[in-house]
Amino acid sequence: MDGPALTTRIPTPPWGDFADRHLVGIDEYVKTGGYTALQKALSMKPAEVIEAVKSAELRGRGGAGFPCGMKWGFLPEPDGGRRYLALNCDEAEPGTFKDRLLIDFDPHMVLEGMAIACWACQLDTAYFFIRGEYREQIPVVENAIREAYEYGIFGKQGLFKGTVPFAVDCYLHKSAGAYICGEETGLIEAIEGKRAWPRIKPPFPAVEGIFRRPTIVNNVETLAAVPGILVKGADWFKSMGCESSIGGPGSYGPKLMGVSGHVARPGVYECDLGISVREIVEQYCGGMRGGKAYKACIPGGVSMGVLGRDQFDAELDFDIGRKYDLMGLGTACPILCDQDTDMVAVARNISRFFRNESCGQCTPCRDGSEWLYKLLLRIERGDGYTNDLDMVLEIAGSMGIIPGTTICGLADGNNWAVKTIVNKFRDEFEARVKPSLQPIDASMKRALQVVTVGES
């Protein structure tokens, strides 16, 4: 596949000690087989491309694990109006830094996945929504999009130099820097130039998304997996990963896992889904830092909850939520904690993050997050009582989508993180509190529910 030589290149990015990192430009990408998947997709009918992704059972890599092909299939039939793709590269989940590596080193693989998705779903406008703090990555993406236009991937001539007369325009949109921008409807609001307040659903973005038009929102890593599926097939993709051990959908394909915390070699590693926390720590990360013992692991961003002392062998697959009392796998970027970690301080720090990042639209999240933080701060100082622990769990159980009290899942991220830490490390919390003078009675519980539930 020969393309026009590109005479301009992005200036050397301000990477400091990482200036030797190898960025793949479009010439090298094409020489090594890049955009052949797009060519194949354009020789297929859009519905056939969607079916190929469904057959691979590709599940979202951004947090929810929703089947990608199924999401694509939710779109209504084209009606002549605009239809949008929003690539979610906000990546503001604490402990998550895998998507950054993809756009750092191989942005065209992501753009190829976007182009394939646009053809499969008949989307004529794509937004590459990038985290505002990714100042070093923004020029990398800008340059890659420019290269893609010059090579004829995007533009008025049609996809891939007019191979099909279906034109797609691609734009880079910089996030305002808030965590809530990563929620798909908050992201859509931000693209429209408004405050990133999540929308009530339904209608879902596939029906009413950007400017109330059909929209697909996908994660960076999800779309980066699509070219490989198109070229090598669903069986190749499903040869990696694992089947469900509890009778649900499988967890297939490779997964980028950004490992941080108390390990000897933190970093991003590509593993099969289903690898255990112990395996990735011992085989890839050189073990726990300083030879200390494992204590806890946040398996996929702080919003998913925590694995306890006896769950070091937990499998990193999409069954992890139901098997180990978590909200889910999330981004599959484990944060490891060693034997010396103060889990009370961890809970307080996480609650502070969510209190600061709440958009304030829903009363249970806005006020509940504040209450959780203040209670945990009091417990950490040693000024709390046994009743405070009960109140922490009461508040956590009264806020979020799963209780049905908020518009988006930020409150769930807060309450799952806090309640799993308190439940799995309760001995540490009880050691910091004083005995209560009296238990919480029914009237106190009713008052608490009034304050924490409210109207959203």
Summary of the structure (lengths in Angstrom):
residues: 456
radius of gyration: 23.0
end to end distance: 54.1
largest distance: 78.4
contacts: 1639
relative contact order: 0.11
helix: 45%
strand: 13%
